[in-house]
Amino acid sequence: MDIKNAVVVVTGASSGIGEATARAASRAGARVVLLARRRDRIEALAQELGDALALVCDVTRPEQVQHAIDATISKFGRIDVLINNAGQGLHATIAEIKLEDFKALLDLNSVAPLAMMQAVIPHMRKQGRGSIVNVSSGATLATYAGSAAYTSSKAALNMLSSVARLELAEAGIAVSIMHPSITTTEFYGSVKSGRTSAKAQEAETVSFAHPPELVADMILGLIKSGNAQADLVAKEYGGSYEG
């Protein structure tokens, strides 16, 4: 898909990969819709980008999701691309995972992307084309102690994406999965639980973490190509990245 003049909806657009992707899409000529809970950040970003729309949206609340999609259609008349980026981590052993935390994580990392897809699919069907990129995690390509809650929520997103790709192909809608590796974002500081161990891991990986702009470039590549997936994970950890 040509990104120039496309209407691109980005969730979790207030920081990190979402913000970087919104910037990259805008530079490529897209009209960007910024969804996040932090109003000040997305409104400032929208002003900076120019032809952009900032909408406060908690993607775990279906009524806010629908309002955001309705507002996008009202403003731009169409939705060409959805980038499901909003998400959160959780670091805990199997014995320590709190069930309420796990349910909340599943709601944000698995259920909310499904709700977003369901909200845009009718519009993309009507247009006869569309692109959906779901941001998963390179951690789903291997097995790591303490990662079960997070990686299982993202593994669910992987399967939702793969089945959606199969089901929506005839409608001209390409569904793709992005697997980032360790990225320099606010991710570790905003985990649902296990912040101490997560921050320790962040300190250990800071020297080789990828900038969010690299992930953004890969996401734009998926939009253009319509490929099933891309990753920034080294081969030794189950990926294909050689950079």
C-alpha positions as CSV (number, residue, x, y, z in Angstrom):
1,M,0.0,0.0,0.0
2,D,1.1,3.5,-0.8
3,I,1.5,5.4,2.5
4,K,1.3,8.9,0.9
5,N,-2.2,10.4,1.6
6,A,-3.3,7.2,3.5
7,V,-5.2,7.7,6.7
8,V,-3.1,5.9,9.4
9,V,-4.5,5.2,12.9
10,V,-1.8,4.5,15.5
11,T,-2.6,3.3,19.0
12,G,-0.3,4.0,21.9
13,A,0.9,7.0,19.9
14,S,2.1,9.1,22.9
15,S,5.6,7.6,23.2
16,G,8.0,5.0,22.0
17,I,7.2,2.9,19.0
18,G,3.8,4.5,18.5
19,E,5.2,8.0,18.5
20,A,8.1,7.1,16.2
21,T,5.7,5.3,13.8
22,A,3.3,8.3,13.7
23,R,6.3,10.6,12.9
24,A,7.5,8.2,10.1
25,A,4.1,7.9,8.6
26,S,3.6,11.6,8.6
27,R,7.0,12.2,6.9
28,A,5.9,9.7,4.2
29,G,2.8,11.8,3.5
30,A,0.1,10.1,5.6
31,R,-2.6,11.7,7.5
32,V,-2.1,10.3,11.0
33,V,-4.6,9.7,13.8
34,L,-3.0,9.5,17.2
35,L,-4.8,7.4,19.9
36,A,-3.5,7.3,23.5
37,R,-4.6,8.2,27.0
38,R,-2.2,11.0,27.5
39,R,-3.9,14.0,25.9
40,D,-1.1,16.5,26.3
41,R,1.4,14.3,24.5
42,I,-0.7,13.4,21.5
43,E,-2.1,17.0,21.1
44,A,1.4,18.3,21.1
45,L,2.5,15.7,18.6
46,A,-0.5,16.4,16.4
47,Q,0.4,20.1,16.3
48,E,3.9,19.3,15.3
49,L,2.9,16.9,12.6
50,G,0.3,19.2,11.0
51,D,-2.3,17.1,9.2
52,A,-3.0,14.9,12.2
53,L,-5.8,14.2,14.6
54,A,-5.3,13.5,18.3
55,L,-8.0,11.5,20.1
56,V,-7.9,10.5,23.7
57,C,-8.7,6.8,23.8
58,D,-8.3,4.0,26.2
59,V,-8.3,1.0,23.8
60,T,-9.6,-1.3,26.6
61,R,-12.9,0.6,26.6
62,P,-15.0,-0.4,23.5
63,E,-17.1,2.8,23.6
64,Q,-13.9,4.9,23.4
65,V,-12.6,2.8,20.5
66,Q,-15.8,3.2,18.6
67,H,-15.8,7.0,19.3
68,A,-12.3,7.2,18.0
69,I,-13.1,5.4,14.8
70,D,-16.3,7.4,14.2
71,A,-14.3,10.6,14.7
72,T,-11.7,9.5,12.2
73,I,-14.3,8.7,9.6
74,S,-16.0,12.1,10.2
75,K,-12.6,13.9,9.8
76,F,-11.0,12.0,7.0
77,G,-13.7,9.9,5.4
78,R,-11.7,6.7,5.4
79,I,-9.2,4.5,7.3
80,D,-6.5,2.9,5.3
81,V,-4.1,1.6,8.0
82,L,-4.4,0.5,11.6
83,I,-1.3,0.1,13.7
84,N,-2.1,-1.8,16.9
85,N,0.8,-0.7,19.1
86,A,-0.7,0.0,22.5
87,G,0.5,-2.6,25.0
88,Q,2.1,-3.3,28.4
89,G,4.6,-5.7,29.9
90,L,4.5,-7.9,33.1
91,H,7.5,-9.6,34.6
92,A,6.8,-12.4,37.1
93,T,7.3,-16.1,37.5
94,I,4.4,-18.5,36.9
95,A,4.1,-18.9,40.7
96,E,3.9,-15.1,41.2
97,I,1.6,-13.9,38.4
98,K,-1.4,-12.2,40.0
99,L,-4.5,-13.3,38.2
100,E,-6.0,-9.8,38.1
101,D,-2.9,-8.4,36.6
102,F,-2.8,-11.2,34.0
103,K,-6.5,-10.5,33.0
104,A,-5.8,-6.8,32.7
105,L,-2.7,-7.6,30.5
106,L,-4.8,-9.8,28.2
107,D,-7.4,-7.1,28.0
108,L,-4.8,-4.6,26.7
109,N,-2.5,-6.8,24.7
110,S,-4.9,-9.2,23.2
111,V,-8.6,-8.1,23.5
112,A,-8.1,-4.4,22.7
113,P,-6.3,-5.1,19.4
114,L,-9.2,-7.3,18.4
115,A,-11.7,-4.6,19.3
116,M,-9.7,-2.1,17.2
117,M,-9.6,-4.5,14.2
118,Q,-13.4,-5.2,14.5
119,A,-14.0,-1.4,14.5
120,V,-12.0,-0.7,11.3
121,I,-12.7,-3.9,9.3
122,P,-16.2,-2.7,8.0
123,H,-14.7,0.5,6.7
124,M,-11.8,-1.3,5.0
125,R,-14.2,-3.8,3.5
126,K,-16.2,-1.0,2.0
127,Q,-13.1,0.6,0.6
128,G,-11.9,-2.8,-0.8
129,R,-8.5,-2.5,0.8
130,G,-6.6,-1.9,4.0
131,S,-3.6,-2.7,6.1
132,I,-3.5,-3.8,9.7
133,V,-0.1,-4.1,11.5
134,N,-0.2,-5.7,15.0
135,V,2.8,-5.0,17.1
136,S,3.7,-8.2,18.9
137,S,7.0,-9.0,20.6
138,G,10.2,-10.7,19.6
139,A,10.0,-12.4,23.0
140,T,7.3,-14.7,21.6
141,L,9.9,-16.3,19.4
142,A,11.8,-17.9,22.3
143,T,11.2,-18.8,26.0
144,Y,12.4,-16.7,28.9
145,A,11.9,-17.0,32.6
146,G,9.5,-14.4,34.0
147,S,8.0,-13.6,30.7
148,A,5.0,-16.0,30.6
149,A,2.2,-13.5,31.2
150,Y,3.5,-11.0,28.7
151,T,4.5,-13.4,26.0
152,S,1.3,-15.4,26.2
153,S,-0.7,-12.3,25.8
154,K,1.4,-11.4,22.7
155,A,1.2,-15.0,21.4
156,A,-2.6,-14.7,21.5
157,L,-2.2,-11.5,19.4
158,N,0.0,-13.5,16.9
159,M,-2.7,-16.1,16.4
160,L,-5.4,-13.5,16.1
161,S,-3.3,-11.7,13.4
162,S,-2.6,-14.9,11.5
163,V,-6.2,-16.0,11.3
164,A,-7.3,-12.4,10.5
165,R,-4.8,-12.4,7.6
166,L,-6.4,-15.6,6.2
167,E,-9.9,-14.4,6.7
168,L,-9.5,-10.9,5.3
169,A,-7.3,-11.5,2.3
170,E,-10.2,-11.7,-0.1
171,A,-11.4,-8.3,1.1
172,G,-8.0,-6.8,0.1
173,I,-7.0,-6.3,3.8
174,A,-3.5,-7.3,4.6
175,V,-2.8,-8.2,8.3
176,S,0.8,-8.2,9.4
177,I,2.7,-8.9,12.6
178,M,5.7,-6.8,13.8
179,H,8.1,-8.5,16.2
180,P,10.4,-5.8,17.8
181,S,13.3,-6.8,19.8
182,I,14.5,-4.9,22.9
183,T,13.7,-1.3,22.1
184,T,14.6,2.0,23.9
185,T,11.1,3.1,25.1
186,E,9.2,3.6,28.3
187,F,8.2,-0.1,28.2
188,Y,10.3,-1.3,31.2
189,G,9.2,1.5,33.4
190,S,5.5,0.9,32.8
191,V,5.2,-2.9,33.3
192,K,2.1,-4.1,35.1
193,S,4.2,-5.8,37.8
194,G,7.8,-6.8,38.4
195,R,9.2,-3.3,37.8
196,T,12.4,-3.9,39.7
197,S,13.4,-7.0,37.7
198,A,12.3,-5.3,34.5
199,K,14.4,-2.2,35.1
200,A,17.4,-4.5,35.9
201,Q,16.9,-6.1,32.5
202,E,16.6,-2.7,30.9
203,A,20.0,-1.7,32.4
204,E,21.6,-4.9,31.1
205,T,20.3,-4.4,27.5
206,V,20.6,-0.6,27.1
207,S,23.9,-1.0,25.1
208,F,22.2,-3.0,22.3
209,A,18.6,-1.9,22.4
210,H,17.1,-0.7,19.1
211,P,15.8,2.9,18.7
212,P,12.0,3.0,18.2
213,E,12.7,4.7,14.8
214,L,14.1,1.4,13.5
215,V,10.9,-0.4,14.5
216,A,8.8,2.4,12.9
217,D,10.7,1.9,9.6
218,M,10.0,-1.8,9.7
219,I,6.3,-1.2,10.3
220,L,6.1,1.2,7.3
221,G,7.8,-1.5,5.3
222,L,5.1,-4.0,6.3
223,I,2.4,-1.5,5.2
224,K,4.0,-1.0,1.8
225,S,4.7,-4.7,1.2
226,G,1.7,-6.4,2.9
227,N,4.0,-9.1,4.1
228,A,2.8,-11.4,6.9
229,Q,5.5,-10.4,9.4
230,A,8.8,-8.9,10.1
231,D,11.2,-9.0,13.1
232,L,14.2,-7.3,14.6
233,V,15.2,-10.4,16.6
234,A,18.7,-11.9,16.1
235,K,18.8,-15.4,14.6
236,E,20.2,-16.9,17.8
237,Y,17.0,-15.9,19.6
238,G,14.6,-17.2,17.0
239,G,14.4,-14.3,14.6
240,S,15.8,-13.3,11.3
241,Y,17.5,-10.0,11.9
242,E,21.2,-9.7,10.9
243,G,21.7,-6.0,11.5
